[in-house]
Amino acid sequence: MKNRVLRASVVKRFQIIGVLLISYLAVRTLKYEILIENASAVRYIRYFYYVFPILLIQLVFLTSLFVGKSERENVSKFWKLL
């Protein structure tokens, strides 16, 4: 991956996306396999689910802006307001 993508920031974002996806699967496993009997824990885990899609959507969108651009090319500063 490091040889194909030129920007170090894009590689870091891909790694963060991977960690978020793995942790999302871990939280789902925790909910449905381990804590299925504890109603209050299941409720809080269900609220915690919303964190992953919000972060993933923003990271994937910002990463798509940088893919294919060289190190010298910059994206508009307005995109960083997201």
PDB file of N, CA, C and O in Angstrom:
ATOM      1  N   MET A   1       0.834  -1.185   0.000  1.00  0.00           N
ATOM      2  CA  MET A   1       0.000   0.000   0.000  1.00  0.00           C
ATOM      3  C   MET A   1       0.880   1.250   0.000  1.00  0.00           C
ATOM      4  O   MET A   1       0.548   2.236  -0.658  1.00  0.00           O
ATOM      5  N   LYS A   2       1.985   1.222   0.722  1.00  0.00           N
ATOM      6  CA  LYS A   2       2.831   2.407   0.797  1.00  0.00           C
ATOM      7  C   LYS A   2       3.482   2.731  -0.543  1.00  0.00           C
ATOM      8  O   LYS A   2       3.774   3.895  -0.818  1.00  0.00           O
ATOM      9  N   ASN A   3       3.715   1.727  -1.376  1.00  0.00           N
ATOM     10  CA  ASN A   3       4.325   1.983  -2.675  1.00  0.00           C
ATOM     11  C   ASN A   3       3.328   2.561  -3.670  1.00  0.00           C
ATOM     12  O   ASN A   3       3.729   3.290  -4.578  1.00  0.00           O
ATOM     13  N   ARG A   4       2.073   2.263  -3.530  1.00  0.00           N
ATOM     14  CA  ARG A   4       1.074   2.737  -4.489  1.00  0.00           C
ATOM     15  C   ARG A   4       0.538   4.117  -4.150  1.00  0.00           C
ATOM     16  O   ARG A   4       0.262   4.915  -5.046  1.00  0.00           O
ATOM     17  N   VAL A   5       0.391   4.399  -2.884  1.00  0.00           N
ATOM     18  CA  VAL A   5      -0.138   5.692  -2.451  1.00  0.00           C
ATOM     19  C   VAL A   5       1.042   6.568  -2.078  1.00  0.00           C
ATOM     20  O   VAL A   5       1.893   6.163  -1.284  1.00  0.00           O
ATOM     21  N   LEU A   6       1.100   7.752  -2.637  1.00  0.00           N
ATOM     22  CA  LEU A   6       2.258   8.603  -2.437  1.00  0.00           C
ATOM     23  C   LEU A   6       2.242   9.348  -1.108  1.00  0.00           C
ATOM     24  O   LEU A   6       3.288   9.509  -0.478  1.00  0.00           O
ATOM     25  N   ARG A   7       1.118   9.786  -0.691  1.00  0.00           N
ATOM     26  CA  ARG A   7       1.034  10.608   0.509  1.00  0.00           C
ATOM     27  C   ARG A   7       1.043   9.752   1.765  1.00  0.00           C
ATOM     28  O   ARG A   7       0.342   8.744   1.853  1.00  0.00           O
ATOM     29  N   ALA A   8       1.840  10.167   2.728  1.00  0.00           N
ATOM     30  CA  ALA A   8       1.885   9.464   4.013  1.00  0.00           C
ATOM     31  C   ALA A   8       0.583   9.658   4.777  1.00  0.00           C
ATOM     32  O   ALA A   8       0.172   8.778   5.533  1.00  0.00           O
ATOM     33  N   SER A   9      -0.069  10.805   4.588  1.00  0.00           N
ATOM     34  CA  SER A   9      -1.333  11.059   5.290  1.00  0.00           C
ATOM     35  C   SER A   9      -2.442  10.127   4.792  1.00  0.00           C
ATOM     36  O   SER A   9      -3.316   9.737   5.565  1.00  0.00           O
ATOM     37  N   VAL A  10      -2.409   9.774   3.517  1.00  0.00           N
ATOM     38  CA  VAL A  10      -3.414   8.857   2.976  1.00  0.00           C
ATOM     39  C   VAL A  10      -3.209   7.459   3.540  1.00  0.00           C
ATOM     40  O   VAL A  10      -4.174   6.765   3.858  1.00  0.00           O
ATOM     41  N   VAL A  11      -1.953   7.048   3.665  1.00  0.00           N
ATOM     42  CA  VAL A  11      -1.656   5.739   4.237  1.00  0.00           C
ATOM     43  C   VAL A  11      -2.127   5.683   5.685  1.00  0.00           C
ATOM     44  O   VAL A  11      -2.699   4.680   6.110  1.00  0.00           O
ATOM     45  N   LYS A  12      -1.895   6.747   6.443  1.00  0.00           N
ATOM     46  CA  LYS A  12      -2.355   6.798   7.832  1.00  0.00           C
ATOM     47  C   LYS A  12      -3.877   6.734   7.906  1.00  0.00           C
ATOM     48  O   LYS A  12      -4.433   6.069   8.781  1.00  0.00           O
ATOM     49  N   ARG A  13      -4.545   7.420   6.993  1.00  0.00           N
ATOM     50  CA  ARG A  13      -6.014   7.392   7.000  1.00  0.00           C
ATOM     51  C   ARG A  13      -6.544   6.003   6.666  1.00  0.00           C
ATOM     52  O   ARG A  13      -7.527   5.556   7.258  1.00  0.00           O
ATOM     53  N   PHE A  14      -5.903   5.317   5.723  1.00  0.00           N
ATOM     54  CA  PHE A  14      -6.314   3.943   5.419  1.00  0.00           C
ATOM     55  C   PHE A  14      -6.127   3.036   6.628  1.00  0.00           C
ATOM     56  O   PHE A  14      -6.962   2.172   6.892  1.00  0.00           O
ATOM     57  N   GLN A  15      -5.047   3.226   7.354  1.00  0.00           N
ATOM     58  CA  GLN A  15      -4.811   2.426   8.553  1.00  0.00           C
ATOM     59  C   GLN A  15      -5.838   2.734   9.634  1.00  0.00           C
ATOM     60  O   GLN A  15      -6.301   1.822  10.319  1.00  0.00           O
ATOM     61  N   ILE A  16      -6.199   3.994   9.798  1.00  0.00           N
ATOM     62  CA  ILE A  16      -7.220   4.367  10.788  1.00  0.00           C
ATOM     63  C   ILE A  16      -8.565   3.787  10.396  1.00  0.00           C
ATOM     64  O   ILE A  16      -9.311   3.325  11.259  1.00  0.00           O
ATOM     65  N   ILE A  17      -8.889   3.802   9.111  1.00  0.00           N
ATOM     66  CA  ILE A  17     -10.148   3.211   8.637  1.00  0.00           C
ATOM     67  C   ILE A  17     -10.161   1.715   8.952  1.00  0.00           C
ATOM     68  O   ILE A  17     -11.183   1.184   9.385  1.00  0.00           O
ATOM     69  N   GLY A  18      -9.050   1.043   8.739  1.00  0.00           N
ATOM     70  CA  GLY A  18      -8.962  -0.382   9.056  1.00  0.00           C
ATOM     71  C   GLY A  18      -9.158  -0.655  10.536  1.00  0.00           C
ATOM     72  O   GLY A  18      -9.860  -1.595  10.909  1.00  0.00           O
ATOM     73  N   VAL A  19      -8.546   0.156  11.377  1.00  0.00           N
ATOM     74  CA  VAL A  19      -8.699  -0.006  12.828  1.00  0.00           C
ATOM     75  C   VAL A  19     -10.143   0.253  13.249  1.00  0.00           C
ATOM     76  O   VAL A  19     -10.678  -0.462  14.096  1.00  0.00           O
ATOM     77  N   LEU A  20     -10.768   1.255  12.673  1.00  0.00           N
ATOM     78  CA  LEU A  20     -12.175   1.547  13.002  1.00  0.00           C
ATOM     79  C   LEU A  20     -13.094   0.400  12.588  1.00  0.00           C
ATOM     80  O   LEU A  20     -14.019   0.054  13.323  1.00  0.00           O
ATOM     81  N   LEU A  21     -12.851  -0.189  11.425  1.00  0.00           N
ATOM     82  CA  LEU A  21     -13.686  -1.304  10.980  1.00  0.00           C
ATOM     83  C   LEU A  21     -13.509  -2.529  11.870  1.00  0.00           C
ATOM     84  O   LEU A  21     -14.481  -3.215  12.189  1.00  0.00           O
ATOM     85  N   ILE A  22     -12.279  -2.801  12.267  1.00  0.00           N
ATOM     86  CA  ILE A  22     -12.034  -3.941  13.158  1.00  0.00           C
ATOM     87  C   ILE A  22     -12.651  -3.707  14.524  1.00  0.00           C
ATOM     88  O   ILE A  22     -13.224  -4.626  15.109  1.00  0.00           O
ATOM     89  N   SER A  23     -12.541  -2.488  15.041  1.00  0.00           N
ATOM     90  CA  SER A  23     -13.135  -2.202  16.347  1.00  0.00           C
ATOM     91  C   SER A  23     -14.658  -2.227  16.280  1.00  0.00           C
ATOM     92  O   SER A  23     -15.311  -2.598  17.256  1.00  0.00           O
ATOM     93  N   TYR A  24     -15.234  -1.838  15.145  1.00  0.00           N
ATOM     94  CA  TYR A  24     -16.688  -1.923  14.982  1.00  0.00           C
ATOM     95  C   TYR A  24     -17.141  -3.381  15.044  1.00  0.00           C
ATOM     96  O   TYR A  24     -18.149  -3.697  15.675  1.00  0.00           O
ATOM     97  N   LEU A  25     -16.398  -4.258  14.393  1.00  0.00           N
ATOM     98  CA  LEU A  25     -16.717  -5.684  14.459  1.00  0.00           C
ATOM     99  C   LEU A  25     -16.531  -6.233  15.871  1.00  0.00           C
ATOM    100  O   LEU A  25     -17.295  -7.092  16.311  1.00  0.00           O
ATOM    101  N   ALA A  26     -15.526  -5.744  16.575  1.00  0.00           N
ATOM    102  CA  ALA A  26     -15.306  -6.188  17.953  1.00  0.00           C
ATOM    103  C   ALA A  26     -16.451  -5.758  18.864  1.00  0.00           C
ATOM    104  O   ALA A  26     -16.875  -6.523  19.730  1.00  0.00           O
ATOM    105  N   VAL A  27     -16.951  -4.548  18.674  1.00  0.00           N
ATOM    106  CA  VAL A  27     -18.076  -4.068  19.483  1.00  0.00           C
ATOM    107  C   VAL A  27     -19.333  -4.876  19.177  1.00  0.00           C
ATOM    108  O   VAL A  27     -20.091  -5.209  20.088  1.00  0.00           O
ATOM    109  N   ARG A  28     -19.557  -5.188  17.924  1.00  0.00           N
ATOM    110  CA  ARG A  28     -20.720  -6.012  17.584  1.00  0.00           C
ATOM    111  C   ARG A  28     -20.608  -7.414  18.184  1.00  0.00           C
ATOM    112  O   ARG A  28     -21.591  -7.967  18.677  1.00  0.00           O
ATOM    113  N   THR A  29     -19.409  -7.978  18.137  1.00  0.00           N
ATOM    114  CA  THR A  29     -19.200  -9.291  18.748  1.00  0.00           C
ATOM    115  C   THR A  29     -19.418  -9.226  20.245  1.00  0.00           C
ATOM    116  O   THR A  29     -20.019 -10.128  20.830  1.00  0.00           O
ATOM    117  N   LEU A  30     -18.939  -8.177  20.860  1.00  0.00           N
ATOM    118  CA  LEU A  30     -19.132  -7.996  22.293  1.00  0.00           C
ATOM    119  C   LEU A  30     -20.610  -7.919  22.641  1.00  0.00           C
ATOM    120  O   LEU A  30     -21.049  -8.480  23.645  1.00  0.00           O
ATOM    121  N   LYS A  31     -21.371  -7.227  21.813  1.00  0.00           N
ATOM    122  CA  LYS A  31     -22.801  -7.068  22.086  1.00  0.00           C
ATOM    123  C   LYS A  31     -23.558  -8.378  21.900  1.00  0.00           C
ATOM    124  O   LYS A  31     -24.329  -8.776  22.774  1.00  0.00           O
ATOM    125  N   TYR A  32     -23.347  -9.047  20.779  1.00  0.00           N
ATOM    126  CA  TYR A  32     -24.180 -10.199  20.436  1.00  0.00           C
ATOM    127  C   TYR A  32     -23.675 -11.531  20.983  1.00  0.00           C
ATOM    128  O   TYR A  32     -24.441 -12.492  21.049  1.00  0.00           O
ATOM    129  N   GLU A  33     -22.417 -11.608  21.372  1.00  0.00           N
ATOM    130  CA  GLU A  33     -21.892 -12.879  21.852  1.00  0.00           C
ATOM    131  C   GLU A  33     -21.621 -12.894  23.351  1.00  0.00           C
ATOM    132  O   GLU A  33     -21.809 -13.923  24.001  1.00  0.00           O
ATOM    133  N   ILE A  34     -21.186 -11.773  23.907  1.00  0.00           N
ATOM    134  CA  ILE A  34     -20.742 -11.774  25.296  1.00  0.00           C
ATOM    135  C   ILE A  34     -21.754 -11.103  26.223  1.00  0.00           C
ATOM    136  O   ILE A  34     -22.109 -11.667  27.258  1.00  0.00           O
ATOM    137  N   LEU A  35     -22.210  -9.936  25.872  1.00  0.00           N
ATOM    138  CA  LEU A  35     -23.072  -9.156  26.764  1.00  0.00           C
ATOM    139  C   LEU A  35     -24.544  -9.192  26.364  1.00  0.00           C
ATOM    140  O   LEU A  35     -25.264  -8.221  26.595  1.00  0.00           O
ATOM    141  N   ILE A  36     -24.993 -10.266  25.782  1.00  0.00           N
ATOM    142  CA  ILE A  36     -26.358 -10.314  25.275  1.00  0.00           C
ATOM    143  C   ILE A  36     -27.396 -10.321  26.404  1.00  0.00           C
ATOM    144  O   ILE A  36     -28.539  -9.916  26.191  1.00  0.00           O
ATOM    145  N   GLU A  37     -27.017 -10.767  27.577  1.00  0.00           N
ATOM    146  CA  GLU A  37     -27.952 -10.839  28.701  1.00  0.00           C
ATOM    147  C   GLU A  37     -28.042  -9.532  29.478  1.00  0.00           C
ATOM    148  O   GLU A  37     -29.043  -9.290  30.151  1.00  0.00           O
ATOM    149  N   ASN A  38     -27.026  -8.692  29.401  1.00  0.00           N
ATOM    150  CA  ASN A  38     -26.993  -7.447  30.161  1.00  0.00           C
ATOM    151  C   ASN A  38     -27.668  -6.340  29.352  1.00  0.00           C
ATOM    152  O   ASN A  38     -27.099  -5.844  28.379  1.00  0.00           O
ATOM    153  N   ALA A  39     -28.866  -5.956  29.749  1.00  0.00           N
ATOM    154  CA  ALA A  39     -29.666  -5.004  28.964  1.00  0.00           C
ATOM    155  C   ALA A  39     -29.064  -3.606  28.963  1.00  0.00           C
ATOM    156  O   ALA A  39     -29.082  -2.933  27.932  1.00  0.00           O
ATOM    157  N   SER A  40     -28.537  -3.161  30.084  1.00  0.00           N
ATOM    158  CA  SER A  40     -27.986  -1.806  30.117  1.00  0.00           C
ATOM    159  C   SER A  40     -26.703  -1.705  29.288  1.00  0.00           C
ATOM    160  O   SER A  40     -26.473  -0.689  28.633  1.00  0.00           O
ATOM    161  N   ALA A  41     -25.870  -2.741  29.309  1.00  0.00           N
ATOM    162  CA  ALA A  41     -24.654  -2.730  28.498  1.00  0.00           C
ATOM    163  C   ALA A  41     -24.993  -2.750  27.012  1.00  0.00           C
ATOM    164  O   ALA A  41     -24.348  -2.070  26.214  1.00  0.00           O
ATOM    165  N   VAL A  42     -25.991  -3.520  26.645  1.00  0.00           N
ATOM    166  CA  VAL A  42     -26.419  -3.575  25.239  1.00  0.00           C
ATOM    167  C   VAL A  42     -26.931  -2.213  24.788  1.00  0.00           C
ATOM    168  O   VAL A  42     -26.694  -1.808  23.650  1.00  0.00           O
ATOM    169  N   ARG A  43     -27.630  -1.506  25.670  1.00  0.00           N
ATOM    170  CA  ARG A  43     -28.144  -0.177  25.330  1.00  0.00           C
ATOM    171  C   ARG A  43     -27.004   0.799  25.078  1.00  0.00           C
ATOM    172  O   ARG A  43     -27.039   1.551  24.104  1.00  0.00           O
ATOM    173  N   TYR A  44     -25.988   0.798  25.950  1.00  0.00           N
ATOM    174  CA  TYR A  44     -24.866   1.713  25.761  1.00  0.00           C
ATOM    175  C   TYR A  44     -24.032   1.349  24.542  1.00  0.00           C
ATOM    176  O   TYR A  44     -23.523   2.236  23.856  1.00  0.00           O
ATOM    177  N   ILE A  45     -23.887   0.086  24.268  1.00  0.00           N
ATOM    178  CA  ILE A  45     -23.159  -0.330  23.066  1.00  0.00           C
ATOM    179  C   ILE A  45     -23.913   0.101  21.816  1.00  0.00           C
ATOM    180  O   ILE A  45     -23.294   0.484  20.823  1.00  0.00           O
ATOM    181  N   ARG A  46     -25.241   0.044  21.849  1.00  0.00           N
ATOM    182  CA  ARG A  46     -26.032   0.485  20.708  1.00  0.00           C
ATOM    183  C   ARG A  46     -25.823   1.979  20.454  1.00  0.00           C
ATOM    184  O   ARG A  46     -25.775   2.406  19.300  1.00  0.00           O
ATOM    185  N   TYR A  47     -25.700   2.779  21.517  1.00  0.00           N
ATOM    186  CA  TYR A  47     -25.394   4.197  21.347  1.00  0.00           C
ATOM    187  C   TYR A  47     -23.985   4.403  20.805  1.00  0.00           C
ATOM    188  O   TYR A  47     -23.735   5.337  20.043  1.00  0.00           O
ATOM    189  N   PHE A  48     -23.080   3.535  21.198  1.00  0.00           N
ATOM    190  CA  PHE A  48     -21.693   3.625  20.751  1.00  0.00           C
ATOM    191  C   PHE A  48     -21.550   3.284  19.271  1.00  0.00           C
ATOM    192  O   PHE A  48     -20.563   3.670  18.644  1.00  0.00           O
ATOM    193  N   TYR A  49     -22.515   2.570  18.706  1.00  0.00           N
ATOM    194  CA  TYR A  49     -22.496   2.236  17.279  1.00  0.00           C
ATOM    195  C   TYR A  49     -22.452   3.475  16.392  1.00  0.00           C
ATOM    196  O   TYR A  49     -21.864   3.431  15.311  1.00  0.00           O
ATOM    197  N   TYR A  50     -23.048   4.556  16.814  1.00  0.00           N
ATOM    198  CA  TYR A  50     -23.146   5.744  15.970  1.00  0.00           C
ATOM    199  C   TYR A  50     -21.796   6.410  15.741  1.00  0.00           C
ATOM    200  O   TYR A  50     -21.632   7.142  14.765  1.00  0.00           O
ATOM    201  N   VAL A  51     -20.844   6.177  16.603  1.00  0.00           N
ATOM    202  CA  VAL A  51     -19.520   6.788  16.463  1.00  0.00           C
ATOM    203  C   VAL A  51     -18.813   6.267  15.214  1.00  0.00           C
ATOM    204  O   VAL A  51     -18.200   7.043  14.480  1.00  0.00           O
ATOM    205  N   PHE A  52     -18.894   4.979  14.973  1.00  0.00           N
ATOM    206  CA  PHE A  52     -18.158   4.374  13.869  1.00  0.00           C
ATOM    207  C   PHE A  52     -18.621   4.860  12.492  1.00  0.00           C
ATOM    208  O   PHE A  52     -17.774   5.267  11.697  1.00  0.00           O
ATOM    209  N   PRO A  53     -19.908   4.840  12.171  1.00  0.00           N
ATOM    210  CA  PRO A  53     -20.297   5.322  10.840  1.00  0.00           C
ATOM    211  C   PRO A  53     -19.981   6.794  10.612  1.00  0.00           C
ATOM    212  O   PRO A  53     -19.605   7.180   9.505  1.00  0.00           O
ATOM    213  N   ILE A  54     -20.127   7.612  11.633  1.00  0.00           N
ATOM    214  CA  ILE A  54     -19.837   9.036  11.464  1.00  0.00           C
ATOM    215  C   ILE A  54     -18.365   9.245  11.141  1.00  0.00           C
ATOM    216  O   ILE A  54     -18.029   9.981  10.213  1.00  0.00           O
ATOM    217  N   LEU A  55     -17.490   8.605  11.899  1.00  0.00           N
ATOM    218  CA  LEU A  55     -16.057   8.759  11.649  1.00  0.00           C
ATOM    219  C   LEU A  55     -15.633   8.118  10.333  1.00  0.00           C
ATOM    220  O   LEU A  55     -14.811   8.679   9.609  1.00  0.00           O
ATOM    221  N   LEU A  56     -16.185   6.955  10.019  1.00  0.00           N
ATOM    222  CA  LEU A  56     -15.799   6.267   8.788  1.00  0.00           C
ATOM    223  C   LEU A  56     -16.201   7.044   7.542  1.00  0.00           C
ATOM    224  O   LEU A  56     -15.425   7.131   6.591  1.00  0.00           O
ATOM    225  N   ILE A  57     -17.386   7.601   7.537  1.00  0.00           N
ATOM    226  CA  ILE A  57     -17.845   8.349   6.365  1.00  0.00           C
ATOM    227  C   ILE A  57     -16.949   9.555   6.128  1.00  0.00           C
ATOM    228  O   ILE A  57     -16.565   9.825   4.991  1.00  0.00           O
ATOM    229  N   GLN A  58     -16.615  10.279   7.181  1.00  0.00           N
ATOM    230  CA  GLN A  58     -15.749  11.446   7.008  1.00  0.00           C
ATOM    231  C   GLN A  58     -14.346  11.056   6.567  1.00  0.00           C
ATOM    232  O   GLN A  58     -13.770  11.701   5.691  1.00  0.00           O
ATOM    233  N   LEU A  59     -13.792  10.007   7.163  1.00  0.00           N
ATOM    234  CA  LEU A  59     -12.445   9.595   6.781  1.00  0.00           C
ATOM    235  C   LEU A  59     -12.380   9.093   5.345  1.00  0.00           C
ATOM    236  O   LEU A  59     -11.437   9.412   4.621  1.00  0.00           O
ATOM    237  N   VAL A  60     -13.354   8.325   4.931  1.00  0.00           N
ATOM    238  CA  VAL A  60     -13.356   7.817   3.550  1.00  0.00           C
ATOM    239  C   VAL A  60     -13.502   8.971   2.568  1.00  0.00           C
ATOM    240  O   VAL A  60     -12.835   8.984   1.534  1.00  0.00           O
ATOM    241  N   PHE A  61     -14.356   9.936   2.869  1.00  0.00           N
ATOM    242  CA  PHE A  61     -14.529  11.073   1.968  1.00  0.00           C
ATOM    243  C   PHE A  61     -13.254  11.905   1.877  1.00  0.00           C
ATOM    244  O   PHE A  61     -12.824  12.258   0.779  1.00  0.00           O
ATOM    245  N   LEU A  62     -12.647  12.220   3.014  1.00  0.00           N
ATOM    246  CA  LEU A  62     -11.423  13.019   2.987  1.00  0.00           C
ATOM    247  C   LEU A  62     -10.269  12.261   2.333  1.00  0.00           C
ATOM    248  O   LEU A  62      -9.425  12.864   1.670  1.00  0.00           O
ATOM    249  N   THR A  63     -10.231  10.957   2.514  1.00  0.00           N
ATOM    250  CA  THR A  63      -9.194  10.162   1.867  1.00  0.00           C
ATOM    251  C   THR A  63      -9.388  10.154   0.356  1.00  0.00           C
ATOM    252  O   THR A  63      -8.413  10.202  -0.393  1.00  0.00           O
ATOM    253  N   SER A  64     -10.621  10.094  -0.092  1.00  0.00           N
ATOM    254  CA  SER A  64     -10.875  10.094  -1.533  1.00  0.00           C
ATOM    255  C   SER A  64     -10.453  11.405  -2.184  1.00  0.00           C
ATOM    256  O   SER A  64     -10.128  11.423  -3.371  1.00  0.00           O
ATOM    257  N   LEU A  65     -10.452  12.490  -1.437  1.00  0.00           N
ATOM    258  CA  LEU A  65      -9.987  13.759  -2.001  1.00  0.00           C
ATOM    259  C   LEU A  65      -8.476  13.754  -2.255  1.00  0.00           C
ATOM    260  O   LEU A  65      -8.002  14.394  -3.193  1.00  0.00           O
ATOM    261  N   PHE A  66      -7.731  13.042  -1.429  1.00  0.00           N
ATOM    262  CA  PHE A  66      -6.274  13.042  -1.534  1.00  0.00           C
ATOM    263  C   PHE A  66      -5.716  11.952  -2.433  1.00  0.00           C
ATOM    264  O   PHE A  66      -4.569  12.057  -2.868  1.00  0.00           O
ATOM    265  N   VAL A  67      -6.474  10.922  -2.724  1.00  0.00           N
ATOM    266  CA  VAL A  67      -5.972   9.810  -3.535  1.00  0.00           C
ATOM    267  C   VAL A  67      -5.732  10.301  -4.963  1.00  0.00           C
ATOM    268  O   VAL A  67      -6.584  10.961  -5.557  1.00  0.00           O
ATOM    269  N   GLY A  68      -4.590   9.976  -5.487  1.00  0.00           N
ATOM    270  CA  GLY A  68      -4.262  10.345  -6.855  1.00  0.00           C
ATOM    271  C   GLY A  68      -3.607  11.700  -6.995  1.00  0.00           C
ATOM    272  O   GLY A  68      -3.283  12.105  -8.111  1.00  0.00           O
ATOM    273  N   LYS A  69      -3.401  12.413  -5.905  1.00  0.00           N
ATOM    274  CA  LYS A  69      -2.740  13.711  -5.969  1.00  0.00           C
ATOM    275  C   LYS A  69      -1.324  13.568  -5.441  1.00  0.00           C
ATOM    276  O   LYS A  69      -1.044  12.728  -4.585  1.00  0.00           O
ATOM    277  N   SER A  70      -0.453  14.387  -5.956  1.00  0.00           N
ATOM    278  CA  SER A  70       0.932  14.321  -5.505  1.00  0.00           C
ATOM    279  C   SER A  70       1.077  15.039  -4.165  1.00  0.00           C
ATOM    280  O   SER A  70       0.128  15.634  -3.654  1.00  0.00           O
ATOM    281  N   GLU A  71       2.284  14.969  -3.612  1.00  0.00           N
ATOM    282  CA  GLU A  71       2.555  15.604  -2.316  1.00  0.00           C
ATOM    283  C   GLU A  71       2.434  17.123  -2.404  1.00  0.00           C
ATOM    284  O   GLU A  71       2.086  17.777  -1.421  1.00  0.00           O
ATOM    285  N   ARG A  72       2.715  17.672  -3.554  1.00  0.00           N
ATOM    286  CA  ARG A  72       2.704  19.132  -3.712  1.00  0.00           C
ATOM    287  C   ARG A  72       1.310  19.696  -3.925  1.00  0.00           C
ATOM    288  O   ARG A  72       1.063  20.868  -3.642  1.00  0.00           O
ATOM    289  N   GLU A  73       0.405  18.877  -4.418  1.00  0.00           N
ATOM    290  CA  GLU A  73      -0.964  19.346  -4.644  1.00  0.00           C
ATOM    291  C   GLU A  73      -1.729  19.357  -3.337  1.00  0.00           C
ATOM    292  O   GLU A  73      -1.665  18.409  -2.555  1.00  0.00           O
ATOM    293  N   ASN A  74      -2.438  20.420  -3.112  1.00  0.00           N
ATOM    294  CA  ASN A  74      -3.257  20.522  -1.913  1.00  0.00           C
ATOM    295  C   ASN A  74      -4.732  20.558  -2.270  1.00  0.00           C
ATOM    296  O   ASN A  74      -5.121  20.977  -3.360  1.00  0.00           O
ATOM    297  N   VAL A  75      -5.522  20.118  -1.343  1.00  0.00           N
ATOM    298  CA  VAL A  75      -6.969  20.181  -1.483  1.00  0.00           C
ATOM    299  C   VAL A  75      -7.417  21.485  -0.836  1.00  0.00           C
ATOM    300  O   VAL A  75      -6.742  22.013   0.048  1.00  0.00           O
ATOM    301  N   SER A  76      -8.545  21.992  -1.276  1.00  0.00           N
ATOM    302  CA  SER A  76      -9.053  23.250  -0.744  1.00  0.00           C
ATOM    303  C   SER A  76      -9.192  23.193   0.778  1.00  0.00           C
ATOM    304  O   SER A  76      -9.572  22.163   1.336  1.00  0.00           O
ATOM    305  N   LYS A  77      -8.887  24.285   1.428  1.00  0.00           N
ATOM    306  CA  LYS A  77      -8.953  24.362   2.892  1.00  0.00           C
ATOM    307  C   LYS A  77     -10.384  24.212   3.411  1.00  0.00           C
ATOM    308  O   LYS A  77     -10.587  23.857   4.572  1.00  0.00           O
ATOM    309  N   PHE A  78     -11.364  24.478   2.567  1.00  0.00           N
ATOM    310  CA  PHE A  78     -12.763  24.383   2.994  1.00  0.00           C
ATOM    311  C   PHE A  78     -13.180  22.950   3.324  1.00  0.00           C
ATOM    312  O   PHE A  78     -14.080  22.737   4.136  1.00  0.00           O
ATOM    313  N   TRP A  79     -12.527  21.968   2.696  1.00  0.00           N
ATOM    314  CA  TRP A  79     -12.855  20.567   2.983  1.00  0.00           C
ATOM    315  C   TRP A  79     -12.443  20.157   4.392  1.00  0.00           C
ATOM    316  O   TRP A  79     -13.007  19.218   4.954  1.00  0.00           O
ATOM    317  N   LYS A  80     -11.484  20.839   4.955  1.00  0.00           N
ATOM    318  CA  LYS A  80     -11.031  20.504   6.304  1.00  0.00           C
ATOM    319  C   LYS A  80     -12.011  20.975   7.369  1.00  0.00           C
ATOM    320  O   LYS A  80     -11.869  20.612   8.537  1.00  0.00           O
ATOM    321  N   LEU A  81     -12.988  21.764   6.997  1.00  0.00           N
ATOM    322  CA  LEU A  81     -14.019  22.204   7.946  1.00  0.00           C
ATOM    323  C   LEU A  81     -14.958  21.087   8.340  1.00  0.00           C
ATOM    324  O   LEU A  81     -15.651  21.183   9.352  1.00  0.00           O
ATOM    325  N   LEU A  82     -14.988  20.014   7.539  1.00  0.00           N
ATOM    326  CA  LEU A  82     -15.862  18.878   7.873  1.00  0.00           C
ATOM    327  C   LEU A  82     -15.388  18.256   9.146  1.00  0.00           C
ATOM    328  O   LEU A  82     -15.978  17.282   9.615  1.00  0.00           O
TER     329      LEU A  82
END
